[in-house]
Each structure stands twice: as C-alpha cells, then as structure tokens.
Amino acid sequence: MTNIATGQLPQFPARPWESRLSIPTCSSRPATLDDLPFLRRLYHSFRKDELDQVPWPQEHKTAFLDQQFDLQHRYYIAAFPQTDFLIIEKDGIPIGRLYIQMAADNWHVIDIGFLPEWRNQGIGSAILTGIQEAAIARQASGIVLHVDQNNRRARDLYQAFGFKVADISDTHIRMQWLAHPVSPEPPDALAAVN
C-alpha cells in the first residue's frame, strides 16, 4: 500500500461510490492519488495563519507543511479505512475536501475544509445540510465531528446546525448531532397533581 523507500503516499481506500449526499451548490467525487497536489495545497491553506507567526524561512515552512500533510494522509488512510474521502468541486474545479465515515450507525465527519477563496460562501452550510438530510434518510443515529478549540467560526457554524459539545480535550472539542433527538420524558401525571 505504501512505498516507504520512495516516500509514495498510500492509495485512498477503494470503496464503492454512489453519490449519497445531495449538495445543491457543488458536487463530490472520490479522491485519488492524482488529487494529492490539490489536497496538499488545501492543507497548506489550513495552516497558513498559524505558520505566519513562525519566524522560519518560507522553504522551511513548506517542507514542514509537506511533512505534516504526508503524516496526516497516512494516518487518515490507516485509521479510517471505511471513510469516503471526497473532493468537493464547483463546476468541475476542486475547491475542498470532505472525509466522512458513513458506514456506522453514528456517522463521523473526519475532515471538511475549503480553499480560502471558497470559504464564507455558504458551501459548508450546504454540505452540512446535505449530510444531515442523508443521515436522517439512511436512519443514522447521528453525526460526530471534532473541531479545534481555537476555530470559533467552525464551532459556531456547527452549533447553528444543532451540534452539541460532547467532550473536550486539550486541543479539540468533540461535537455531536442527533438525527432523532430524545425528548425528555413528560412528568408523571400523578406527580404533577401533587
């Protein structure tokens, strides 16, 4: 799967693909190794603000980000083999990625992100709506995801879509959305009279 000698990255898992998500503003397709240059550029954009604060020469920043991308890619492929690794496209042009595990009862959004020029245009909201609608249609119990504690905008977006904080670690917040929220039990009629 991985050629360590040449540093070649592992293939994305071969999974049967039928479009299970309806996203009106864009399309999605399975990622391939041909998408790695785009995915690498996308990853660099995620970390740009963070590394702007580091006083390294640009070539060191680039080498560091390339190494971090490679490690993340290897980890995702090994840790989440049942995941759909999707490229989000607008008019046939890659603009983002969605890594989502829809095989279990509780779906898991592993990663979602867009190039800077495609952020804040409602695409993330459209994708979250599509994921929630698909989860309900396929009778999933809910959706979990993790968000960096410092990413307030993403956390606010998820909360606007009904995600609740389920757990907090040193760096990330685990959030969960229930497809069929459990209503609190009504008080016992007799207890209400007393």
NORVENUR-V592492 format. One line per field, one symbol per residue. psi: psi as a letter, one per 30 degrees, with the letter a starting at -180 (. if undefined). Layout:
# NORVENUR-V592492
psi->???
This chain:
# NORVENUR-V592492
psi->ekjeefgklllkkjkkkkjfkjjffalllkllfffeeeeeeeeeeegeeefffkhlleeeeeeeeeeeeeeeeeeeeefifgkjjkkkljhgkkfaljjkjgflejljjekklllefglhggeeeeeeeeeeeeeeeghlfakllkkkffieeeeeeeefggkkkflkaeflkklkkkeikkkkkkkkeeefe.
